Amino acid sequence: MRLIPSPAALAALATSFVLAAPVIAAEPTMDEAARMHYALGYQLGKDLAGVEARGQDLQRGLEDGRSGAKSRLTDEEMSAALVALEQKVNEQRAKAQAAEAQKAQAAGQAYLAENAKKPGVKTTSSGLQYRVVQPGNGRAPTTADTVTVHYKGTLVDGKEFDSSYKRGQPATFALNQVIKGWTEGVQLMKEGGKLKLFVPSELAYGERGAGAQIGPNSTLIFEVELISVGAPQGEQSKDTGTKK
């Protein structure tokens, strides 16, 4: 939990801190000190989201800390209070994350249910959905192979989270080292083919999600172009959209 900025930032703030009335947003005309104070307040607000803010007590603690006054709490009481605060913040975050995960799961299930009705979309026994965009005529990979592909990954709301096309370079990886939806889906292709994969969360990153862009229980959509099978494993991709 990050309740305060770095020590260097705090040191800069300590020289000129004045607790002011709340502001709605950072204005372009703010000077450096105003921007630092606003940034501190905004970060505290984010870290304390969902927890009751006692402005008077917060101000009293800031003033006593700045002036060097004796703390109104013993060291033991201070430590216990901060531990309790961290616990409350973590509880609120866990609730918010659980709600987002549930929302993402429902959205994904609804999307896949409708998508399954569309022409050309097929569903495998695992729940993976796919649509052939362009049949290939080359070699078909197995789980033991390394493949080179171009691809684009999006969420069900259309937000793009990864694209080898934008990087201007195809991705190469071992087919047994990626998410289950890719391991299964790419084996349905032949070199030169293009496929659209609709990957349920349980065949992607499940409850853990992946990084900041792929949240828990996210259904993922990929446009995949299989360029070649059997490329050197030394060229494996470091992408975030396919790796386990």
ROTORGU-658364 format. One record per atom (N, C-alpha, C): residue number from 1; residue in three letters; atom name; y negated, z, x negated. Coordinates in steps of 0.2 Angstrom, whole numbers. Example, Ala and Ser with C-alpha at 12.3 -4.5 7.8 and 13.67 -1.06 7.14 Angstrom:
   pos   code   site      yy      zz      xx
     1    Ala      N      28      39     -66
     1    Ala     CA      22      39     -62
     1    Ala      C      16      39     -66
     2    Ser      N      11      35     -64
     2    Ser     CA       5      36     -68
     2    Ser      C       0      39     -64
//
This chain:
   pos   code   site      yy      zz      xx
     1    Met      N       6       0      -4
     1    Met     CA       0       0       0
     1    Met      C      -6       0      -4
     2    Arg      N     -11      -4      -3
     2    Arg     CA     -17      -5      -7
     2    Arg      C     -23      -2      -3
     3    Leu      N     -25       4      -4
     3    Leu     CA     -30       7       0
     3    Leu      C     -37       7      -3
     4    Ile      N     -37       6     -10
     4    Ile     CA     -43       5     -14
     4    Ile      C     -42      -1     -18
     5    Pro      N     -48      -4     -21
     5    Pro     CA     -47      -9     -25
     5    Pro      C     -46      -7     -32
     6    Ser      N     -46     -11     -37
     6    Ser     CA     -44      -9     -44
     6    Ser      C     -49      -4     -47
     7    Pro      N     -47      -1     -52
     7    Pro     CA     -52       4     -55
     7    Pro      C     -58       1     -58
     8    Ala      N     -58      -5     -60
     8    Ala     CA     -64      -8     -63
     8    Ala      C     -69      -9     -57
     9    Ala      N     -66     -12     -51
     9    Ala     CA     -71     -13     -45
     9    Ala      C     -74      -6     -43
    10    Leu      N     -70      -1     -43
    10    Leu     CA     -72       6     -41
    10    Leu      C     -78       8     -45
    11    Ala      N     -77       7     -52
    11    Ala     CA     -82       9     -57
    11    Ala      C     -89       6     -55
    12    Ala      N     -88      -1     -54
    12    Ala     CA     -94      -4     -52
    12    Ala      C     -98      -2     -46
    13    Leu      N     -93       0     -41
    13    Leu     CA     -96       2     -35
    13    Leu      C     -99       9     -35
    14    Ala      N     -96      13     -40
    14    Ala     CA     -99      20     -40
    14    Ala      C    -106      21     -42
    15    Thr      N    -108      16     -46
    15    Thr     CA    -115      16     -48
    15    Thr      C    -120      15     -43
    16    Ser      N    -118      12     -38
    16    Ser     CA    -124      10     -33
    16    Ser      C    -121      11     -26
    17    Phe      N    -116      15     -24
    17    Phe     CA    -113      16     -18
    17    Phe      C    -118      19     -13
    18    Val      N    -119      16      -7
    18    Val     CA    -123      19      -2
    18    Val      C    -119      17       5
    19    Leu      N    -117      22       8
    19    Leu     CA    -113      21      15
    19    Leu      C    -118      19      20
    20    Ala      N    -117      12      22
    20    Ala     CA    -121       9      27
    20    Ala      C    -118       8      33
    21    Ala      N    -122       6      38
    21    Ala     CA    -119       5      45
    21    Ala      C    -115      -1      45
    22    Pro      N    -110      -2      49
    22    Pro     CA    -105      -7      49
    22    Pro      C    -109     -14      49
    23    Val      N    -106     -19      46
    23    Val     CA    -109     -26      47
    23    Val      C    -103     -30      50
    24    Ile      N    -105     -35      53
    24    Ile     CA    -100     -39      57
    24    Ile      C     -97     -44      52
    25    Ala      N    -101     -47      47
    25    Ala     CA     -98     -52      43
    25    Ala      C    -102     -52      36
    26    Ala      N     -99     -54      31
    26    Ala     CA    -102     -55      25
    26    Ala      C    -107     -61      25
    27    Glu      N    -113     -60      24
    27    Glu     CA    -118     -66      25
    27    Glu      C    -119     -69      18
    28    Pro      N    -121     -75      18
    28    Pro     CA    -122     -79      11
    28    Pro      C    -128     -76       8
    29    Thr      N    -133     -72      11
    29    Thr     CA    -139     -69       8
    29    Thr      C    -137     -63       5
    30    Met      N    -131     -60       5
    30    Met     CA    -129     -54       2
    30    Met      C    -130     -54      -5
    31    Asp      N    -133     -49      -8
    31    Asp     CA    -133     -48     -16
    31    Asp      C    -126     -46     -18
    32    Glu      N    -126     -45     -25
    32    Glu     CA    -119     -44     -28
    32    Glu      C    -117     -37     -25
    33    Ala      N    -121     -32     -25
    33    Ala     CA    -119     -25     -23
    33    Ala      C    -117     -25     -16
    34    Ala      N    -121     -29     -11
    34    Ala     CA    -119     -29      -4
    34    Ala      C    -112     -32      -3
    35    Arg      N    -111     -37      -7
    35    Arg     CA    -104     -41      -7
    35    Arg      C     -98     -36      -9
    36    Met      N    -100     -32     -14
    36    Met     CA     -94     -28     -17
    36    Met      C     -93     -22     -12
    37    His      N     -98     -20      -8
    37    His     CA     -97     -14      -4
    37    His      C     -94     -17       3
    38    Tyr      N     -96     -23       5
    38    Tyr     CA     -93     -26      11
    38    Tyr      C     -85     -27       9
    39    Ala      N     -84     -30       3
    39    Ala     CA     -77     -31       1
    39    Ala      C     -73     -25       1
    40    Leu      N     -76     -19      -1
    40    Leu     CA     -72     -13      -1
    40    Leu      C     -71     -11       6
    41    Gly      N     -76     -11      10
    41    Gly     CA     -75      -9      17
    41    Gly      C     -70     -13      21
    42    Tyr      N     -70     -20      20
    42    Tyr     CA     -66     -25      23
    42    Tyr      C     -59     -23      21
    43    Gln      N     -57     -22      15
    43    Gln     CA     -51     -21      12
    43    Gln      C     -48     -14      15
    44    Leu      N     -52      -9      15
    44    Leu     CA     -50      -3      18
    44    Leu      C     -48      -4      26
    45    Gly      N     -53      -8      29
    45    Gly     CA     -51      -9      36
    45    Gly      C     -45     -13      37
    46    Lys      N     -43     -17      33
    46    Lys     CA     -37     -21      33
    46    Lys      C     -31     -16      32
    47    Asp      N     -32     -12      27
    47    Asp     CA     -26      -8      25
    47    Asp      C     -25      -2      30
    48    Leu      N     -30       0      34
    48    Leu     CA     -30       5      39
    48    Leu      C     -29       2      46
    49    Ala      N     -28      -4      47
    49    Ala     CA     -27      -7      53
    49    Ala      C     -21      -4      57
    50    Gly      N     -23      -2      63
    50    Gly     CA     -18       2      67
    50    Gly      C     -19       9      67
    51    Val      N     -22      12      62
    51    Val     CA     -23      19      61
    51    Val      C     -30      21      63
    52    Glu      N     -31      27      66
    52    Glu     CA     -37      29      69
    52    Glu      C     -42      30      63
    53    Ala      N     -48      27      63
    53    Ala     CA     -53      28      58
    53    Ala      C     -58      34      59
    54    Arg      N     -58      39      55
    54    Arg     CA     -62      44      56
    54    Arg      C     -68      44      52
    55    Gly      N     -73      40      54
    55    Gly     CA     -79      38      50
    55    Gly      C     -83      44      47
    56    Gln      N     -83      49      51
    56    Gln     CA     -87      55      48
    56    Gln      C     -83      58      42
    57    Asp      N     -77      59      43
    57    Asp     CA     -73      62      38
    57    Asp      C     -72      58      32
    58    Leu      N     -72      51      33
    58    Leu     CA     -72      46      27
    58    Leu      C     -78      47      23
    59    Gln      N     -84      47      27
    59    Gln     CA     -90      47      23
    59    Gln      C     -91      54      20
    60    Arg      N     -89      59      22
    60    Arg     CA     -89      66      19
    60    Arg      C     -85      66      13
    61    Gly      N     -79      63      13
    61    Gly     CA     -75      62       7
    61    Gly      C     -78      58       2
    62    Leu      N     -81      52       4
    62    Leu     CA     -85      48      -1
    62    Leu      C     -90      52      -4
    63    Glu      N     -94      55       0
    63    Glu     CA    -100      59      -3
    63    Glu      C     -98      64      -8
    64    Asp      N     -93      68      -6
    64    Asp     CA     -90      73     -11
    64    Asp      C     -88      70     -17
    65    Gly      N     -84      65     -16
    65    Gly     CA     -81      62     -22
    65    Gly      C     -86      59     -27
    66    Arg      N     -91      56     -24
    66    Arg     CA     -97      53     -28
    66    Arg      C    -101      58     -32
    67    Ser      N    -102      64     -28
    67    Ser     CA    -107      69     -31
    67    Ser      C    -103      74     -36
    68    Gly      N     -96      73     -36
    68    Gly     CA     -93      78     -40
    68    Gly      C     -92      85     -37
    69    Ala      N     -93      85     -30
    69    Ala     CA     -92      92     -27
    69    Ala      C     -85      94     -27
    70    Lys      N     -84     100     -26
    70    Lys     CA     -77     103     -26
    70    Lys      C     -74     100     -19
    71    Ser      N     -68      98     -20
    71    Ser     CA     -64      95     -14
    71    Ser      C     -63     100      -9
    72    Arg      N     -63      98      -3
    72    Arg     CA     -62     103       3
    72    Arg      C     -55     104       4
    73    Leu      N     -51     100       0
    73    Leu     CA     -43     101       0
    73    Leu      C     -41     103      -6
    74    Thr      N     -35     107      -7
    74    Thr     CA     -32     108     -13
    74    Thr      C     -28     102     -15
    75    Asp      N     -26     102     -21
    75    Asp     CA     -23      96     -24
    75    Asp      C     -16      94     -20
    76    Glu      N     -13     100     -18
    76    Glu     CA      -7      99     -14
    76    Glu      C      -8      96      -7
    77    Glu      N     -14      98      -4
    77    Glu     CA     -16      96       3
    77    Glu      C     -18      89       2
    78    Met      N     -22      87      -3
    78    Met     CA     -24      80      -4
    78    Met      C     -18      75      -5
    79    Ser      N     -13      77      -9
    79    Ser     CA      -7      73     -10
    79    Ser      C      -3      72      -3
    80    Ala      N      -3      78       0
    80    Ala     CA       1      77       7
    80    Ala      C      -3      73      12
    81    Ala      N      -9      73      12
    81    Ala     CA     -13      69      16
    81    Ala      C     -12      62      15
    82    Leu      N     -13      60       8
    82    Leu     CA     -12      53       7
    82    Leu      C      -5      50       8
    83    Val      N       0      55       7
    83    Val     CA       7      53       8
    83    Val      C       8      51      16
    84    Ala      N       5      56      20
    84    Ala     CA       5      55      27
    84    Ala      C       1      49      30
    85    Leu      N      -4      47      26
    85    Leu     CA      -8      41      28
    85    Leu      C      -4      35      26
    86    Glu      N      -1      35      21
    86    Glu     CA       3      29      18
    86    Glu      C       9      28      23
    87    Gln      N      12      34      26
    87    Gln     CA      17      33      30
    87    Gln      C      15      30      37
    88    Lys      N       9      32      39
    88    Lys     CA       7      30      46
    88    Lys      C       5      22      45
    89    Val      N       2      20      39
    89    Val     CA       0      13      38
    89    Val      C       7       9      38
    90    Asn      N      12      11      34
    90    Asn     CA      18       8      34
    90    Asn      C      21       7      41
    91    Glu      N      21      12      45
    91    Glu     CA      24      12      51
    91    Glu      C      21       7      56
    92    Gln      N      14       6      55
    92    Gln     CA      10       2      59
    92    Gln      C      12      -5      57
    93    Arg      N      12      -6      50
    93    Arg     CA      14     -13      47
    93    Arg      C      21     -15      50
    94    Ala      N      26     -10      49
    94    Ala     CA      33     -12      51
    94    Ala      C      33     -14      59
    95    Lys      N      29     -11      63
    95    Lys     CA      29     -12      70
    95    Lys      C      26     -19      71
    96    Ala      N      20     -21      67
    96    Ala     CA      17     -27      68
    96    Ala      C      22     -33      65
    97    Gln      N      25     -32      60
    97    Gln     CA      30     -37      57
    97    Gln      C      36     -38      62
    98    Ala      N      38     -32      65
    98    Ala     CA      44     -33      70
    98    Ala      C      42     -37      76
    99    Ala      N      36     -36      78
    99    Ala     CA      33     -40      84
    99    Ala      C      32     -47      82
   100    Glu      N      30     -49      76
   100    Glu     CA      29     -56      74
   100    Glu      C      36     -59      73
   101    Ala      N      41     -55      70
   101    Ala     CA      47     -58      69
   101    Ala      C      51     -60      76
   102    Gln      N      50     -55      81
   102    Gln     CA      52     -57      88
   102    Gln      C      49     -63      91
   103    Lys      N      43     -63      90
   103    Lys     CA      39     -69      93
   103    Lys      C      41     -75      89
   104    Ala      N      42     -75      83
   104    Ala     CA      44     -81      79
   104    Ala      C      51     -83      81
   105    Gln      N      56     -78      82
   105    Gln     CA      63     -80      85
   105    Gln      C      63     -83      92
   106    Ala      N      59     -80      96
   106    Ala     CA      58     -83     103
   106    Ala      C      55     -90     103
   107    Ala      N      50     -91      99
   107    Ala     CA      47     -98      98
   107    Ala      C      52    -103      95
   108    Gly      N      56    -101      90
   108    Gly     CA      61    -105      87
   108    Gly      C      66    -107      92
   109    Gln      N      69    -102      96
   109    Gln     CA      74    -104     101
   109    Gln      C      72    -108     106
   110    Ala      N      66    -107     108
   110    Ala     CA      63    -112     114
   110    Ala      C      62    -119     111
   111    Tyr      N      60    -119     105
   111    Tyr     CA      59    -126     102
   111    Tyr      C      65    -130     101
   112    Leu      N      71    -126      99
   112    Leu     CA      77    -129      98
   112    Leu      C      80    -131     104
   113    Ala      N      79    -127     109
   113    Ala     CA      82    -129     116
   113    Ala      C      80    -135     119
   114    Glu      N      73    -136     118
   114    Glu     CA      70    -142     120
   114    Glu      C      71    -148     116
   115    Asn      N      71    -147     109
   115    Asn     CA      73    -152     105
   115    Asn      C      80    -155     105
   116    Ala      N      84    -151     107
   116    Ala     CA      91    -153     108
   116    Ala      C      92    -159     113
   117    Lys      N      87    -159     118
   117    Lys     CA      87    -164     124
   117    Lys      C      84    -171     122
   118    Lys      N      81    -171     116
   118    Lys     CA      78    -177     114
   118    Lys      C      83    -182     112
   119    Pro      N      81    -189     113
   119    Pro     CA      86    -194     111
   119    Pro      C      87    -194     103
   120    Gly      N      93    -195     101
   120    Gly     CA      95    -196      94
   120    Gly      C      96    -189      91
   121    Val      N      94    -183      94
   121    Val     CA      95    -177      91
   121    Val      C     102    -174      92
   122    Lys      N     106    -173      87
   122    Lys     CA     112    -170      87
   122    Lys      C     113    -163      84
   123    Thr      N     117    -159      87
   123    Thr     CA     118    -152      85
   123    Thr      C     125    -151      83
   124    Thr      N     125    -148      77
   124    Thr     CA     132    -146      74
   124    Thr      C     134    -139      76
   125    Ser      N     140    -138      74
   125    Ser     CA     143    -131      77
   125    Ser      C     140    -125      74
   126    Ser      N     136    -126      69
   126    Ser     CA     132    -120      66
   126    Ser      C     126    -119      70
   127    Gly      N     124    -124      73
   127    Gly     CA     117    -124      77
   127    Gly      C     112    -128      73
   128    Leu      N     113    -131      68
   128    Leu     CA     109    -135      64
   128    Leu      C     108    -142      69
   129    Gln      N     102    -144      69
   129    Gln     CA     100    -150      73
   129    Gln      C      98    -155      68
   130    Tyr      N      99    -162      69
   130    Tyr     CA      97    -167      65
   130    Tyr      C      96    -173      69
   131    Arg      N      91    -177      66
   131    Arg     CA      90    -184      69
   131    Arg      C      90    -189      63
   132    Val      N      94    -194      63
   132    Val     CA      94    -200      58
   132    Val      C      88    -204      59
   133    Val      N      84    -204      54
   133    Val     CA      78    -208      54
   133    Val      C      79    -215      51
   134    Gln      N      83    -215      46
   134    Gln     CA      85    -221      42
   134    Gln      C      92    -220      39
   135    Pro      N      97    -224      41
   135    Pro     CA     104    -223      38
   135    Pro      C     104    -225      30
   136    Gly      N     108    -221      27
   136    Gly     CA     108    -223      20
   136    Gly      C     114    -227      18
   137    Asn      N     115    -230      12
   137    Asn     CA     121    -234      11
   137    Asn      C     124    -233       4
   138    Gly      N     122    -227       1
   138    Gly     CA     124    -225      -5
   138    Gly      C     129    -220      -5
   139    Arg      N     129    -216     -10
   139    Arg     CA     134    -210     -11
   139    Arg      C     132    -205      -6
   140    Ala      N     137    -201      -3
   140    Ala     CA     136    -195       1
   140    Ala      C     137    -189      -4
   141    Pro      N     133    -184      -4
   141    Pro     CA     134    -178      -8
   141    Pro      C     139    -173      -5
   142    Thr      N     142    -169     -10
   142    Thr     CA     146    -163      -8
   142    Thr      C     142    -157     -10
   143    Thr      N     145    -151      -9
   143    Thr     CA     141    -145     -11
   143    Thr      C     141    -144     -18
   144    Ala      N     146    -148     -22
   144    Ala     CA     146    -147     -29
   144    Ala      C     141    -151     -33
   145    Asp      N     137    -156     -29
   145    Asp     CA     133    -160     -32
   145    Asp      C     126    -158     -33
   146    Thr      N     122    -161     -37
   146    Thr     CA     115    -160     -38
   146    Thr      C     112    -166     -34
   147    Val      N     106    -165     -31
   147    Val     CA     103    -171     -27
   147    Val      C      96    -171     -29
   148    Thr      N      93    -177     -28
   148    Thr     CA      86    -178     -29
   148    Thr      C      83    -181     -22
   149    Val      N      78    -177     -20
   149    Val     CA      75    -179     -13
   149    Val      C      68    -179     -13
   150    His      N      65    -182      -8
   150    His     CA      58    -181      -6
   150    His      C      59    -178       1
   151    Tyr      N      54    -173       2
   151    Tyr     CA      54    -170       8
   151    Tyr      C      48    -167      10
   152    Lys      N      47    -165      17
   152    Lys     CA      41    -161      19
   152    Lys      C      44    -156      24
   153    Gly      N      41    -150      23
   153    Gly     CA      43    -144      28
   153    Gly      C      38    -142      32
   154    Thr      N      39    -141      38
   154    Thr     CA      34    -138      43
   154    Thr      C      37    -133      47
   155    Leu      N      33    -129      50
   155    Leu     CA      35    -124      55
   155    Leu      C      35    -127      62
   156    Val      N      38    -123      67
   156    Val     CA      38    -126      74
   156    Val      C      31    -128      77
   157    Asp      N      26    -124      74
   157    Asp     CA      19    -126      77
   157    Asp      C      16    -131      73
   158    Gly      N      19    -135      69
   158    Gly     CA      17    -140      65
   158    Gly      C      14    -139      58
   159    Lys      N      13    -133      56
   159    Lys     CA      10    -131      50
   159    Lys      C      14    -132      44
   160    Glu      N      12    -136      40
   160    Glu     CA      16    -138      34
   160    Glu      C      16    -133      29
   161    Phe      N      22    -131      26
   161    Phe     CA      22    -126      21
   161    Phe      C      24    -129      14
   162    Asp      N      27    -135      14
   162    Asp     CA      29    -137       7
   162    Asp      C      30    -145       8
   163    Ser      N      29    -149       3
   163    Ser     CA      29    -156       3
   163    Ser      C      30    -158      -4
   164    Ser      N      36    -162      -6
   164    Ser     CA      36    -165     -12
   164    Ser      C      32    -171     -13
   165    Tyr      N      31    -174      -7
   165    Tyr     CA      27    -180      -7
   165    Tyr      C      19    -178      -9
   166    Lys      N      17    -173      -7
   166    Lys     CA      10    -171      -9
   166    Lys      C      10    -169     -17
   167    Arg      N      15    -167     -19
   167    Arg     CA      16    -165     -26
   167    Arg      C      17    -171     -31
   168    Gly      N      19    -177     -27
   168    Gly     CA      19    -183     -31
   168    Gly      C      26    -184     -35
   169    Gln      N      30    -179     -33
   169    Gln     CA      37    -179     -38
   169    Gln      C      42    -177     -33
   170    Pro      N      48    -180     -33
   170    Pro     CA      54    -178     -29
   170    Pro      C      57    -172     -32
   171    Ala      N      60    -168     -28
   171    Ala     CA      63    -162     -30
   171    Ala      C      71    -163     -32
   172    Thr      N      73    -159     -37
   172    Thr     CA      80    -160     -39
   172    Thr      C      83    -153     -39
   173    Phe      N      89    -152     -36
   173    Phe     CA      92    -145     -35
   173    Phe      C     100    -146     -34
   174    Ala      N     103    -141     -36
   174    Ala     CA     110    -140     -34
   174    Ala      C     111    -139     -26
   175    Leu      N     115    -143     -23
   175    Leu     CA     116    -142     -16
   175    Leu      C     119    -135     -14
   176    Asn      N     122    -132     -18
   176    Asn     CA     125    -125     -16
   176    Asn      C     120    -120     -18
   177    Gln      N     114    -121     -20
   177    Gln     CA     109    -116     -22
   177    Gln      C     103    -116     -17
   178    Val      N     104    -119     -11
   178    Val     CA      98    -120      -6
   178    Val      C     100    -116       0
   179    Ile      N      96    -116       5
   179    Ile     CA      97    -113      11
   179    Ile      C     103    -116      15
   180    Lys      N     106    -113      19
   180    Lys     CA     112    -116      22
   180    Lys      C     111    -122      26
   181    Gly      N     105    -122      29
   181    Gly     CA     103    -128      33
   181    Gly      C     103    -134      29
   182    Trp      N     100    -134      23
   182    Trp     CA     100    -139      18
   182    Trp      C     107    -141      15
   183    Thr      N     111    -136      14
   183    Thr     CA     117    -137      11
   183    Thr      C     121    -141      16
   184    Glu      N     121    -140      22
   184    Glu     CA     125    -143      27
   184    Glu      C     121    -150      29
   185    Gly      N     115    -150      30
   185    Gly     CA     111    -156      32
   185    Gly      C     111    -161      27
   186    Val      N     110    -160      21
   186    Val     CA     110    -166      16
   186    Val      C     117    -169      15
   187    Gln      N     122    -165      17
   187    Gln     CA     129    -168      16
   187    Gln      C     130    -173      22
   188    Leu      N     126    -173      27
   188    Leu     CA     126    -178      32
   188    Leu      C     123    -185      30
   189    Met      N     120    -185      24
   189    Met     CA     116    -191      22
   189    Met      C     120    -195      17
   190    Lys      N     117    -201      16
   190    Lys     CA     119    -205      10
   190    Lys      C     113    -207       7
   191    Glu      N     114    -209       0
   191    Glu     CA     108    -211      -4
   191    Glu      C     104    -217       0
   192    Gly      N      98    -216       0
   192    Gly     CA      93    -221       3
   192    Gly      C      92    -219      10
   193    Gly      N      95    -214      13
   193    Gly     CA      94    -212      20
   193    Gly      C      89    -207      21
   194    Lys      N      86    -207      27
   194    Lys     CA      81    -202      29
   194    Lys      C      83    -198      35
   195    Leu      N      82    -191      35
   195    Leu     CA      85    -187      40
   195    Leu      C      79    -182      42
   196    Lys      N      79    -180      48
   196    Lys     CA      75    -175      51
   196    Lys      C      79    -169      52
   197    Leu      N      78    -163      49
   197    Leu     CA      82    -157      50
   197    Leu      C      78    -152      54
   198    Phe      N      82    -149      59
   198    Phe     CA      79    -144      63
   198    Phe      C      83    -137      61
   199    Val      N      81    -133      57
   199    Val     CA      85    -128      54
   199    Val      C      83    -121      58
   200    Pro      N      88    -118      62
   200    Pro     CA      87    -112      65
   200    Pro      C      86    -106      59
   201    Ser      N      83    -101      61
   201    Ser     CA      81     -96      56
   201    Ser      C      87     -93      52
   202    Glu      N      93     -92      56
   202    Glu     CA      99     -90      53
   202    Glu      C     102     -94      47
   203    Leu      N     100    -101      48
   203    Leu     CA     102    -105      42
   203    Leu      C      96    -107      37
   204    Ala      N      91    -103      38
   204    Ala     CA      85    -103      33
   204    Ala      C      85     -97      30
   205    Tyr      N      79     -93      31
   205    Tyr     CA      78     -87      28
   205    Tyr      C      79     -81      32
   206    Gly      N      81     -82      38
   206    Gly     CA      82     -76      43
   206    Gly      C      77     -71      43
   207    Glu      N      79     -65      43
   207    Glu     CA      74     -59      44
   207    Glu      C      69     -58      38
   208    Arg      N      71     -60      33
   208    Arg     CA      67     -59      27
   208    Arg      C      61     -63      26
   209    Gly      N      62     -69      29
   209    Gly     CA      57     -74      28
   209    Gly      C      56     -77      20
   210    Ala      N      51     -80      19
   210    Ala     CA      50     -82      12
   210    Ala      C      43     -83      10
   211    Gly      N      40     -79       6
   211    Gly     CA      33     -79       4
   211    Gly      C      28     -78      10
   212    Ala      N      22     -80       9
   212    Ala     CA      17     -79      14
   212    Ala      C      17     -84      20
   213    Gln      N      20     -90      19
   213    Gln     CA      20     -95      24
   213    Gln      C      26     -95      28
   214    Ile      N      31     -93      26
   214    Ile     CA      37     -93      30
   214    Ile      C      39     -86      33
   215    Gly      N      37     -84      39
   215    Gly     CA      38     -77      41
   215    Gly      C      45     -76      43
   216    Pro      N      47     -70      44
   216    Pro     CA      54     -68      47
   216    Pro      C      56     -72      53
   217    Asn      N      62     -74      54
   217    Asn     CA      65     -77      59
   217    Asn      C      62     -84      61
   218    Ser      N      59     -87      56
   218    Ser     CA      56     -94      57
   218    Ser      C      61    -100      57
   219    Thr      N      60    -104      62
   219    Thr     CA      64    -110      62
   219    Thr      C      60    -115      58
   220    Leu      N      64    -119      54
   220    Leu     CA      60    -124      50
   220    Leu      C      62    -131      51
   221    Ile      N      57    -135      50
   221    Ile     CA      59    -143      51
   221    Ile      C      57    -146      45
   222    Phe      N      62    -150      43
   222    Phe     CA      61    -154      37
   222    Phe      C      62    -162      38
   223    Glu      N      58    -166      35
   223    Glu     CA      59    -173      34
   223    Glu      C      62    -174      27
   224    Val      N      68    -177      27
   224    Val     CA      71    -177      20
   224    Val      C      73    -184      19
   225    Glu      N      72    -186      13
   225    Glu     CA      74    -193      10
   225    Glu      C      78    -192       4
   226    Leu      N      85    -194       5
   226    Leu     CA      89    -193      -1
   226    Leu      C      89    -199      -6
   227    Ile      N      86    -197     -12
   227    Ile     CA      85    -203     -17
   227    Ile      C      91    -204     -21
   228    Ser      N      94    -199     -23
   228    Ser     CA     100    -200     -27
   228    Ser      C     105    -194     -27
   229    Val      N     111    -195     -29
   229    Val     CA     116    -189     -30
   229    Val      C     118    -189     -37
   230    Gly      N     119    -183     -40
   230    Gly     CA     121    -182     -46
   230    Gly      C     116    -182     -52
   231    Ala      N     110    -181     -50
   231    Ala     CA     105    -180     -55
   231    Ala      C     106    -174     -60
   232    Pro      N     103    -174     -66
   232    Pro     CA     104    -169     -70
   232    Pro      C     102    -162     -67
   233    Gln      N     106    -157     -68
   233    Gln     CA     104    -150     -65
   233    Gln      C      98    -147     -69
   234    Gly      N      96    -150     -75
   234    Gly     CA      91    -147     -79
   234    Gly      C      84    -149     -76
   235    Glu      N      84    -153     -70
   235    Glu     CA      78    -155     -67
   235    Glu      C      77    -151     -60
   236    Gln      N      81    -146     -60
   236    Gln     CA      81    -142     -53
   236    Gln      C      74    -140     -51
   237    Ser      N      72    -141     -44
   237    Ser     CA      66    -139     -42
   237    Ser      C      65    -132     -41
   238    Lys      N      58    -130     -41
   238    Lys     CA      57    -123     -40
   238    Lys      C      53    -122     -33
   239    Asp      N      54    -127     -29
   239    Asp     CA      51    -127     -22
   239    Asp      C      52    -120     -18
   240    Thr      N      48    -118     -14
   240    Thr     CA      49    -113      -9
   240    Thr      C      52    -114      -3
   241    Gly      N      52    -121      -1
   241    Gly     CA      55    -122       6
   241    Gly      C      62    -124       6
   242    Thr      N      66    -124       1
   242    Thr     CA      73    -125       2
   242    Thr      C      77    -120      -2
   243    Lys      N      75    -117      -7
   243    Lys     CA      79    -112     -11
   243    Lys      C      81    -106      -7
   244    Lys      N      87    -104      -9
   244    Lys     CA      89     -98      -6
   244    Lys      C      85     -92      -7
//
